[in-house]
Amino acid sequence: METIKSIMTRRSIRTWTNEPVTEEQRKLILEAAMNAPSAADARPWHFVTMNEPDVIKQFAGLGGTEMLEESTFMVLVCGDPSKEIYPGFWPQDCSCAAQNMQLAAHDIGIGCVWIAIYPLEERVETCRKILDIPDDITPFSLLAMGAPNEVLGPEYRYDEGRFHSNKW
């Protein structure tokens, strides 16, 4: 799939079959994450992968996340401020890594949805508790994936009203 086509056709998939995401697919998705840009190439991230149903089901109670029980593979993207060269950029860097994962998943036929964790303190603490995340690492976003059980067509979202040229 070409990059532009992948960007323009990616949709958030919230229902999956019980077919597992293969080890090869998981590795490719994580390789894409780790090839994301980051400020000063600091790469202030860690990734916690989950493919055990008993672990995944614990995240279905975050609020509006009941569909996660169907996911066969999840990745919690975490920020590590101690790795930053320019303090305060880790959320942007982790966003780039998460977006790369979404695009890679879509490219190989895996459905993915991004669940916001940071800065929602209750969600941050829930992730810490379930996965034993150290206090100096911040859970940032949760990507739930699996073989898609729905087909969503592309949406054209370009809005000229949000475009400004040379000044506001």
RAFENFEN-V234365 format. One record per residue. N is the residue number from 1. PHI is phi as a letter, one per 20 degrees, with the letter a starting at -180 (none if undefined). NEAR is the number of other C-alpha atoms within 8 Angstrom. D_FIRST is the distance of its C-alpha to the first C-alpha in whole Angstrom. Layout:
n=N phi=PHI near=NEAR d_first=D_FIRST
n=N phi=PHI near=NEAR d_first=D_FIRST
This chain:
n=1 phi=none near=5 d_first=0
n=2 phi=f near=5 d_first=4
n=3 phi=g near=6 d_first=6
n=4 phi=f near=6 d_first=9
n=5 phi=f near=8 d_first=7
n=6 phi=f near=12 d_first=6
n=7 phi=f near=8 d_first=10
n=8 phi=f near=9 d_first=11
n=9 phi=d near=9 d_first=10
n=10 phi=f near=10 d_first=11
n=11 phi=c near=8 d_first=15
n=12 phi=f near=8 d_first=18
n=13 phi=d near=12 d_first=18
n=14 phi=c near=9 d_first=22
n=15 phi=b near=10 d_first=22
n=16 phi=c near=15 d_first=21
n=17 phi=e near=10 d_first=23
n=18 phi=e near=9 d_first=25
n=19 phi=f near=7 d_first=22
n=20 phi=f near=8 d_first=22
n=21 phi=f near=12 d_first=19
n=22 phi=f near=6 d_first=19
n=23 phi=g near=6 d_first=21
n=24 phi=f near=6 d_first=18
n=25 phi=f near=10 d_first=15
n=26 phi=g near=9 d_first=18
n=27 phi=f near=8 d_first=18
n=28 phi=f near=9 d_first=15
n=29 phi=f near=12 d_first=15
n=30 phi=f near=9 d_first=18
n=31 phi=f near=8 d_first=17
n=32 phi=f near=12 d_first=15
n=33 phi=f near=13 d_first=18
n=34 phi=f near=8 d_first=20
n=35 phi=e near=8 d_first=18
n=36 phi=f near=10 d_first=18
n=37 phi=f near=9 d_first=21
n=38 phi=b near=12 d_first=25
n=39 phi=g near=11 d_first=28
n=40 phi=l near=6 d_first=29
n=41 phi=l near=6 d_first=27
n=42 phi=f near=9 d_first=29
n=43 phi=l near=11 d_first=26
n=44 phi=e near=14 d_first=29
n=45 phi=c near=11 d_first=27
n=46 phi=c near=8 d_first=27
n=47 phi=c near=8 d_first=25
n=48 phi=d near=8 d_first=27
n=49 phi=e near=8 d_first=25
n=50 phi=c near=9 d_first=27
n=51 phi=c near=9 d_first=26
n=52 phi=e near=8 d_first=30
n=53 phi=g near=8 d_first=30
n=54 phi=f near=6 d_first=34
n=55 phi=f near=10 d_first=32
n=56 phi=g near=16 d_first=29
n=57 phi=f near=9 d_first=32
n=58 phi=f near=8 d_first=34
n=59 phi=e near=11 d_first=32
n=60 phi=f near=13 d_first=32
n=61 phi=d near=8 d_first=35
n=62 phi=f near=9 d_first=34
n=63 phi=o near=6 d_first=34
n=64 phi=m near=7 d_first=31
n=65 phi=c near=9 d_first=30
n=66 phi=g near=9 d_first=31
n=67 phi=f near=10 d_first=28
n=68 phi=f near=12 d_first=27
n=69 phi=g near=10 d_first=29
n=70 phi=e near=9 d_first=26
n=71 phi=f near=15 d_first=24
n=72 phi=d near=16 d_first=23
n=73 phi=b near=14 d_first=22
n=74 phi=c near=13 d_first=23
n=75 phi=c near=11 d_first=23
n=76 phi=e near=12 d_first=26
n=77 phi=e near=15 d_first=25
n=78 phi=c near=14 d_first=28
n=79 phi=e near=14 d_first=30
n=80 phi=c near=13 d_first=32
n=81 phi=g near=11 d_first=34
n=82 phi=f near=5 d_first=36
n=83 phi=e near=8 d_first=33
n=84 phi=f near=14 d_first=33
n=85 phi=e near=7 d_first=34
n=86 phi=d near=7 d_first=34
n=87 phi=g near=7 d_first=36
n=88 phi=n near=7 d_first=34
n=89 phi=e near=9 d_first=30
n=90 phi=g near=14 d_first=29
n=91 phi=f near=9 d_first=28
n=92 phi=f near=8 d_first=26
n=93 phi=f near=15 d_first=25
n=94 phi=f near=14 d_first=24
n=95 phi=f near=8 d_first=22
n=96 phi=f near=12 d_first=20
n=97 phi=f near=14 d_first=19
n=98 phi=f near=13 d_first=19
n=99 phi=f near=9 d_first=16
n=100 phi=g near=13 d_first=14
n=101 phi=f near=12 d_first=15
n=102 phi=f near=13 d_first=14
n=103 phi=f near=11 d_first=10
n=104 phi=f near=11 d_first=10
n=105 phi=g near=14 d_first=11
n=106 phi=g near=12 d_first=9
n=107 phi=f near=9 d_first=6
n=108 phi=d near=7 d_first=9
n=109 phi=n near=8 d_first=10
n=110 phi=d near=12 d_first=13
n=111 phi=e near=14 d_first=15
n=112 phi=b near=15 d_first=17
n=113 phi=c near=11 d_first=19
n=114 phi=e near=11 d_first=21
n=115 phi=d near=8 d_first=25
n=116 phi=f near=8 d_first=27
n=117 phi=d near=12 d_first=30
n=118 phi=f near=11 d_first=31
n=119 phi=e near=6 d_first=33
n=120 phi=f near=8 d_first=35
n=121 phi=g near=8 d_first=37
n=122 phi=f near=6 d_first=38
n=123 phi=f near=10 d_first=34
n=124 phi=g near=14 d_first=34
n=125 phi=f near=8 d_first=38
n=126 phi=f near=9 d_first=36
n=127 phi=f near=12 d_first=34
n=128 phi=g near=12 d_first=36
n=129 phi=f near=8 d_first=38
n=130 phi=f near=8 d_first=36
n=131 phi=d near=6 d_first=34
n=132 phi=l near=7 d_first=37
n=133 phi=f near=10 d_first=36
n=134 phi=f near=6 d_first=38
n=135 phi=f near=6 d_first=40
n=136 phi=e near=6 d_first=38
n=137 phi=d near=10 d_first=35
n=138 phi=d near=11 d_first=33
n=139 phi=g near=14 d_first=31
n=140 phi=d near=15 d_first=28
n=141 phi=b near=13 d_first=25
n=142 phi=d near=12 d_first=25
n=143 phi=d near=14 d_first=21
n=144 phi=d near=14 d_first=21
n=145 phi=c near=16 d_first=19
n=146 phi=r near=16 d_first=19
n=147 phi=f near=13 d_first=17
n=148 phi=f near=12 d_first=17
n=149 phi=d near=7 d_first=20
n=150 phi=b near=7 d_first=19
n=151 phi=c near=5 d_first=17
n=152 phi=d near=6 d_first=17
n=153 phi=f near=6 d_first=16
n=154 phi=f near=8 d_first=14
n=155 phi=d near=6 d_first=17
n=156 phi=e near=5 d_first=18
n=157 phi=d near=4 d_first=20
n=158 phi=f near=4 d_first=21
n=159 phi=c near=6 d_first=25
n=160 phi=f near=5 d_first=27
n=161 phi=f near=5 d_first=30
n=162 phi=d near=5 d_first=28
n=163 phi=d near=6 d_first=28
n=164 phi=c near=7 d_first=31
n=165 phi=d near=5 d_first=31
n=166 phi=m near=4 d_first=33
n=167 phi=a near=4 d_first=35
n=168 phi=f near=4 d_first=35
